[in-house]
Each structure stands twice: as C-alpha cells, then as structure tokens.
Amino acid sequence: MSPMDDKTFHELKDAYVLGALPEDERAAVDTYLASRPERQAEIEDLMGVAGLLALAPPEHDPPTELRRRVMSVVASEAARPRAARRSPALSWLGRLGGLRNVALGAAALLVVGLLSWNVLLQGDVQSLRSQVEEARTAEETQETREIELGGAWAEQGARAEVTALKNDRAILVVEDMPSIPDDRTGQVWVINNDVPEPSGLLDPSGNMAATAITKPLGGADAIAVTVEPAGGSEKPTTDPVLVKEL
C-alpha cells in the first residue's frame, strides 16, 4: 500500500492497538512509527487505556444497566458524521479514534464501575451472612436443625442448607450456586402431599443467595428449588436443582 500519512495514521491507530488491522495495514503503521518515533507516545497512551480494562475484577459480570449506560455514551458520540472508510468495522474504529477523549473517559468509567460493582458484591455477600447469623443468634435458645439439600446444583459444587427454627420458621442459604440468566430466578417450594407450594425466591448476590422460607416445614414431605421465570411461578416449570425429603 502507499506510504501512510498523518491522517491515515490517526484513523488506524485505535484498530492497531486493538489488533484489528489486516497484516498489510499493520505493517504500514509499523513503518510509519519507525519513521516518526514521536508518534509512539500516542500508541502507548491507547495501550494504557486497554491495560486499565485488565484491572476489572474477574468472575463477576458487570450489571447490565452499567454496561448499557457506558455503551450508550460511546454510541451517541460515535454517531456524529464522519467520512466513510474501507469497512463498517474500521469506520467505527476510525470514529472512535477521532473521539479519543470520549473513549478514555468511557473506559475509565467502565473500570470504576466494575471495581465498584465488585465492592458492592462483596458487601452484599457479607450482609447475607450477617442476616443468617443474626437469625441464628436470636434463636440460639430454641431448638434448631440443619437440613442439607442435594441435587444438580449440589453436584456442581453448590452448598445448600436450611436452618429450621421453632415456630415453623426456616432460612435457606445457597453458596457457590451456578449462574442463572437475568430473566430467571431460583424459587423455593415446600411440598405437602405431592403438592408444591411457592415458598420464597432466591435473588443471588454473585454466587450466593439467602431467603426466608415462607411456608412452614412442619409436616411437609420435602423442600425443593427450581429455576423459574423472574418473579416466580405458581407451579414448578422445571425439574428441581436442589431437593431434600423431610
């Protein structure tokens, strides 16, 4: 391809950092940088932005709403008219290069949001543990029993335990539970005479959830958990992922 000028470099530098250029264009950028080492600082700045994303906490996806807000900012700025280039993908990257400050700000916002999400997540887990411990402490003078649930989630490494208290009160805690889609929820069922009764919803904080069981366990045949549409169902629509005969 023909020697690269400054304008073309500015259009391609973001795609270069992302590794999204074909071999001939990447080679042209390398040649350009070799002849203009002062431009290397721009590449290093962009690589620093990419490096920030590596600080995002592992294992936990950011909330859908946070991702939507960040991408909305980038998309609204990228929608401003720009000259067309070789392909839609490279055209988008070229526009992003022309809005470097917006990209830097959006990347920083995403990193801060992810870090904040991780802190909040850890706080939620600790809060759930505290609630369970407070309930146990309040009932320490009463007879309690622990009921461990088995099933598909337990086989995948989840730990599910019901703490049954006097006065037909009980709490279910599930740790290391598998992920479930945003539009689904875990639902607890107390089964009497083969009739499952809705008895609470499991809204996970990360991979942990806790809930009070709303139906009494006294005289029940079994307790189970299924995965249902968000908000719960009147009757189970899937096989139990956790279950225990009583």
Residue pairs with C-beta under 8 A, 6 or more apart in sequence:
1 24
1 25
1 28
3 28
3 31
3 32
4 12
4 28
4 29
4 31
4 32
9 29
9 32
9 39
10 97
10 98
11 85
11 90
11 94
11 97
11 98
12 21
12 25
12 28
12 29
12 90
12 93
12 94
12 97
13 29
13 42
13 43
13 46
13 97
14 46
14 93
14 94
14 96
14 97
14 103
15 21
15 25
15 90
15 93
15 94
15 97
16 25
16 26
16 29
16 43
17 43
17 46
17 47
17 50
18 50
18 93
20 89
20 90
20 93
21 29
32 39
33 39
33 40
33 43
46 100
49 103
49 104
49 107
50 107
52 107
52 108
52 111
53 107
53 110
53 111
55 111
55 115
56 62
56 110
56 111
56 114
56 115
57 114
57 115
57 117
57 118
60 117
60 118
60 121
60 206
62 110
62 113
62 114
62 117
63 117
64 182
66 110
66 113
66 114
66 117
67 110
70 106
70 109
70 110
70 113
73 102
73 105
73 106
73 109
74 96
74 102
74 103
74 106
77 99
77 102
78 92
78 95
78 96
78 99
80 95
80 99
82 91
82 94
82 95
82 98
84 91
85 91
85 94
96 103
121 205
121 206
124 205
124 206
125 205
125 206
125 208
127 205
128 173
128 205
128 208
128 209
128 210
131 210
132 163
132 171
132 173
132 210
135 163
135 165
135 171
136 144
136 163
139 165
139 166
139 169
142 165
142 166
142 167
143 166
144 163
144 164
144 165
144 166
145 163
145 164
146 161
146 162
146 163
146 164
147 161
147 162
147 163
147 164
147 223
147 244
147 246
148 159
148 160
148 161
148 162
148 244
149 160
149 161
149 162
149 172
149 223
149 225
149 242
149 243
149 244
150 242
150 243
150 244
151 160
151 224
151 225
151 240
151 241
151 242
151 243
152 239
152 240
152 241
152 242
153 160
153 174
153 177
153 178
153 225
153 241
153 242
154 160
154 242
156 178
157 176
158 174
158 175
158 176
158 177
158 178
158 242
159 174
159 175
159 176
160 172
160 173
160 174
160 175
160 177
160 225
160 242
161 172
161 173
162 170
162 171
162 172
162 213
162 217
162 223
162 244
163 170
163 171
163 173
164 170
164 217
165 171
168 216
168 217
168 218
169 212
169 213
170 212
170 213
170 217
171 210
171 211
171 212
171 213
172 188
172 200
172 202
172 210
172 211
172 212
172 213
172 223
172 225
173 208
173 209
173 210
174 186
174 202
174 204
174 208
174 209
174 210
174 225
174 242
175 207
175 208
176 207
176 208
177 186
177 202
177 204
177 207
177 208
177 209
178 207
179 207
180 186
180 204
180 227
182 230
183 229
183 230
184 227
184 228
184 229
184 230
185 201
185 202
185 203
185 227
185 228
185 229
185 230
185 231
185 232
186 201
186 202
186 204
186 209
186 225
186 226
186 227
186 228
186 241
187 198
187 200
187 201
187 202
187 225
187 226
187 227
187 228
187 232
187 233
187 236
188 198
188 199
188 200
188 201
188 202
188 211
188 213
188 214
188 223
188 224
188 225
189 196
189 197
189 198
189 199
189 223
189 224
189 225
189 226
189 236
189 240
190 196
190 197
190 199
190 213
190 215
190 216
190 217
190 220
190 222
190 223
191 197
191 220
191 221
191 222
191 223
191 224
192 219
192 220
192 221
193 221
194 221
196 224
196 235
196 236
197 215
198 214
198 215
198 232
198 233
198 234
199 213
199 214
199 215
199 223
200 211
200 212
200 213
200 214
201 211
201 231
201 232
202 209
202 210
202 211
202 225
203 209
203 211
213 223
217 223
217 246
220 246
221 245
221 246
222 243
222 244
222 245
222 246
223 243
223 244
223 246
224 236
224 240
224 242
224 243
224 244
225 240
225 241
225 242
225 243
226 236
226 237
226 238
226 239
226 240
226 241
227 238
227 241
228 236
228 237
228 238
229 237
